[in-house]
Amino acid sequence: MRLQAEDGDEQAAIRAELEARAVAGTLQLDAILALSPAAPSSSEFDFLSALGPVQRQQALRRLLALLRNEEGLHVGDASRLADVSSPNFYRLRQLWRGRAKSGLGFLSGYAGRPTRQPRGVGALGTLGKLAAENSAFELADRSIRGLSKLIQEEQSARIPAYTLDAAARHLRQNARNMPDVLAARYGFRILIDYCAVSLVASGSDGSLKLVEIAWVIEETTQLILAARPVLDVGGCVGQQRATRAARWYIGRCGLDVPGPPAAWIKAVVPDPVSPLDRHHVDRMVSVAGEEHVATTGARRFGRLVTDVIGPILGRIKIIPRATLSENTSAANVRAFGRDILDHQSIRARVAQSVIAHNRPIIDMLRDSRLPLLDAGDRTGTMTSTLNDLLLRKG
């Protein structure tokens, strides 16, 4: 039944019906949005397709409660309608008021969280001291292991490895975002990787497997140019598709810089299982150079993406050692990927995590002095370099 808001008692009846549906878990987006002419458009709720039925209803309850609160429903009643505590409802309301900038993904527990300083890093006053004592270019080129060791040497107490690595990544990224480093490096270092993540896919035959993602990343800024779940093809074909998607993304968003195909590439490729796969590997080696392409070794997967982005993207855990294992019973998968998802939901969930990750990076790039090309311009250095990697042009 499609609900339409009208005047008087009819409106009260509609609101009562919606609240009953919230309790029953049968809310529909269009019916909620019909409450208010100032409500967001349905096109802003694409992230709902990434959710399971329970999480989708949770998000819709929160949306209904926020709209009802704007109409005058008391916070206590609105929080009960949203099925959250009053303090959490105030937090939701604050995010709702800032939705023009941050989007609506906060309605869902699976939405990517805003980029922020890693936990524990703020307590390390050493970072400012190290940033002042070393050039930005030197810090930008250091390894995470080297920076972690440097930070620990400045501390009197032992620091957990996770916090150290997060602090090192934070220190290095701040250096890479400095204007001089950005101007010299952006667009000239591309990483191509392949690894498993903490999402479980269901196949048409009922089988389960871990999702593997083909990654393309601009190293200097952490900008994810493509993160394509490989669901219905082999890994090498998936990387070709990710490369094509990355080229399209750069052009559509106007994120490239002028220059010939001179980007430095470092890549990890899956094992080839067909002649077409072999052509992909050979092309990667030919363009990037044999010394920059990892073709063997089970531990090669995911090392590039975890070094730059870290072990988690939003709420998706990156689990390199599970690549090609199809081990859906691993503890880290149970913790982060309890839901078994269809292919459409997997693609949507990954896409929303990438959008949340990229948003502050894109804002920073557009506020910089970089000579970014116009959207649609295919002559830039990253676009040209990625084009060289493709077996099929166009």
N, C-alpha and C positions, 0 to 999 in steps of 0.2 A: 504494500500500500504506500503510495506516494503522499507525503504530508505537505500541505500548503498552508502557509500562515495567513490567517484572516483576522478580522477585528473581533473584539469583545470576548465572549465566552468561548468562541471557536479557538482563539489563540491559547486560552488557558487549557482547553482540552488537548490541544496539540502538545503543549509543554508537558502535561501530565502523561500523555502517551509516550513521549520521548524519554521521560524519566523512567517509566515502566520498562521500556525497551533497554535502557541502560542496565537495569538490574537483570533483565533476562538475557543480555548479551546479544541483542538482535538490532543494534543501531545501524543506520545507513547514513553515509556522508551527505547525500543530497538533502535528506530530510532535516539534518542538523543545520546545514548552511541556509536553508529556507527560513530559519528563524530571524535572520538579520540581513538587511540589504547591504550592510558594511562588512559582512563576513568575507574571508578570503575566497578566491575562486577555486573550484574543484581541481584545477590544473596544478595548484600548489601542494597537492596531497599525493603526489606520485610515490612518496616514500611508503605509503600504506601498502603498496603492492609487495614490499619486501617483508611484510610481517605475516606471522601465522595468525590464525583466527583469534586466539586469545589476546595477543598483543595488539591486533587491529582494534578490537573492541575496547581495550584499555585506552588507546589513543583517542578513539571517538568519544569515550566518556569524558576524558579531559577536555576535549574540544567543546563538548556540550556544556560542561560546567563553566568554562571560561566565558562562553557567550551568554549563559544565563546570569553569571556574575556581572557582566557588563550591563545587563538589563536591570540589575538591582538585587539579585539573589544574594543573601548574606553569605559571607565567607565560610562560616561554619557549615551551612547547608550546601554551598558549592563544593567544599572539600569532600563532604560525604558523597555527593553526586559523582565527583571525580575519583572517589575511592582512594584518596590520599589524605595525609594529615594536614592540618591548617598551615603549619610552617612550609610544608612542601607546596601547598596551593599558592601561597604568597610567592614562592620561587617560580612556579609555573606562570603566574600572572605577570611577573617581571619579564620573563622570557617572551611571553605573549606580546607584551608591549614593545619589545625590541625585535619583533618578527620580521620587520621590513628589511633588516640587515642580516639577521642570522637564520631566517627561514623557520619552518615549522617542525623540523625533525625532532625537536625537544619533546614533542608530545609522546614520542615512542621511547621506551627504554632501550631500543636498539639503535637509536640515532647516534651518529658520530658526535662526540663531545667537542666543544671548541678547543682549538689548540691553546695549550697553556704550559707553563713551566712544570716539568716533571716533579712528582712528589719528593720532597726531601732536598731538592736542588737549592731552594731558596735559603736554606740554612747554611749553605757553603759559601761564606764570604770570600773564599779563595778565588772564585770565578772572576770577580771584578779585578782582583789583584793580578791574576794571570793575563786577563785581557789587556790590562794597562802595561804589563811588562813585556808582552810579545806582540809582534806585528800581526795584523789581521791576516795577511797572506800566509804567515808561518802557521798560525792556528788553523786556518782553513785547509791546509795541506796535511795536518797531522792525523794519524790514525786514532780511532776510538781507544784502542788499547794504550797507545802512547799518552794520550791526554788523560786517561783514567789514572795511569801511573803518576803523572805529573800532579794531578789533583790530590791523590792520596798522600804523596810526599809532603804536601803542604798542611796536612791535617794531623792532629795529635792522636785522634781516635780512629779506630778501624771503621771503614765505611762499607756497607754491603755492596757487592759487585753490581747489582742492578742500579742502585742509586749513583754509583760512580760512572757507569756507562751512560746513564741518562744525563748526568751533569756534563760529561765529556761531549756528548752529542749536542747539548744545549750550547755549550761554550763554542764549539766548532761552527754550529749553524749561525750563531750571532756574528761570528767573524765572516762567514761566507755572505751574509746579508749586508755587510758594510758596503757603502757605495763604490769604493774603488775596486774591491774584490768582485762585486756584482758586475760592474762594467767590463772587467777583464775576463770574467769566467762564464757568465750566463750564456747558455745556449751552445757551449763548446764541450760539454762533458755529458754523455748520455749513457745510462746504465740499462741493460736488458737482462732480466732475470726470470726465473721460473721456480715456483715452489708451492707446497701445500699450505692451506690455511684451515682455520678451525670452523669450517662449514661442512655439513654432510649432505650429499646429494643423493636423491633416489633415482634409480634408473628405470626405464620403461619395463624392465624385467623384474623389478622389485629389489634389485641389488643395491647395496649402499657403498659409497666411496667418499673419500675426502676430496674436497674441491681443490684443484690446483689452478694457480693464476699465472698468466704470462704478464710480466711487468715491463713497462718502459718509463724511465724516470730521468728527469733533468737533475743531475747530481748537485749542482751548486745550491739550488733553492729547495730541494726535496719535492719539486713539482711533479706529480704523477701524471704523465702524459697518457698512459693507458694502464689499466689493471683489468685484464680480460679473463674471466673464468673460462677454463678449458673444459667443456662439458661433453661435447659430442664429437670431438676430433682428437687427433694425437697432439702431443706437446709441440712439435715443430710447426704444424699447421696453425696451432693456437698462437705461437709467437709471430707468425706471419700476419695473422689477423690483428694481433695487438699492435704490431708495427704500423699497419695500415690505419688502425684506429687512432694511434698517437699522431700520425701525420695529419689526419683529418681534424683532430682536436686542436692542434697547434694553429692550423689555418683558420678554423672556425672562430676561435677565441682571440685571435690576433696576439699571440704570445711569442712569435719568432722574432729574430733579429737579423739584420742584413748580413749577407756573406755567402760565400760558396759552400759546398758540402765539405766542411773542414772539421766537423765535430769529432772529438775523440770518443770512441765507443769501447766499453768494457761489457762483456756478455757472458752469460751462462746459457748453454743450449741443452735441451733434452737429448736422449739417445735417439738417433734416427732409426726408423723401422721400415722405411720405404724409399724408393728412388727420389721422390719429391722431398722427403725429409733430408736426404743426403744433399740435395741441391741447396736446401735452406742452410744447412750447416756450412757447406762450402762457400756460400755467398757471405755468410757472417764472417768467416775467417778471412775471406778475400778483402772485405771492406774494412774490418776492424783490425786485422793483423792476427796471426796465429797466437802471439804471446798475450793477446787481450781476450781470447775466447776460451772458456773452460768447457771442454767437451767430455771429460771423463771424471769419475770419482763421485761416489754417492753424497759426499759432504759439500759438493760445489753448489748445490741448490740453495737459494735464499740468502746467501752471504752478502750479496750486494744490497738487496732491499733492506735487510735488517741493519746493516751498517749505517745506512743513510736515514731511514725512516724510524727504525727501532723495531721492537718485537711485536707491537700491536698497532693496527690501523683502526681507529675508532674502537669498536668492540670485537673486531676480528683479529684473532691471534695468528701470527705468522709462525708456522711450525716446519722449518726446513727439513728436519730429519725424518719427517713423515712423508716426504715427497716420494711418489711412486709406490709407497707401501700399502695404500688403501686401508690403513688400520684405523677404523672408525671407533675403536674401543679405547684408544689412548686417553689417559686421564685429562690431558689438557684439552682434548676435544670435548669430553663430557662437560668440562667446566665452562667452555666458551661457546660450544655449538650444539646444544642439546636438541634443537629442532632439526628434524629431517625435512629438507626443503626441496621444492620442485625447481626446475631450471630458471623459470621466470623470477621467482623470489630470490634466488641466489644472485642473479644479475642485478636486480634492483637493490639488494642489500649492499653489494660491493660498490655499486655506483653511488649510493648515498654516502657511504664512508669516504669515498674518494672526493666527492663534492665538498664534504665538511673539512677534509684535510687540505684541499687546494684553495678554498675560499680566501683565507688570510694571506696565502702566498701570492695569489693573483692580485689582491688588493695592494700588497707591497710592491709588486712589479709595476703596476699601473701608476703608483705614486712615485716611482723611481725616475731617474733621468735616462733610462735605457731607451734606445731608438726602436721601440717595438713597431713591427710592421702592421699595416691595416689588416683586419679580418679578411680572409679570402686571398691574401697575397701568398703565393706558393714559391717565392724565390729565396726565402730565408735559409739560414745555415742548417737548422735542425730539420726542416722539411726536406731539403735537398739530400741531407745525409740519410734520413730514413728512407727516402725514395730509392737510394742506391741499394738498400737492403732487401727491397721487395723483388720477388721472383716475377710477379706480374704487375706491370705498371698500370696507371690510371686510377 
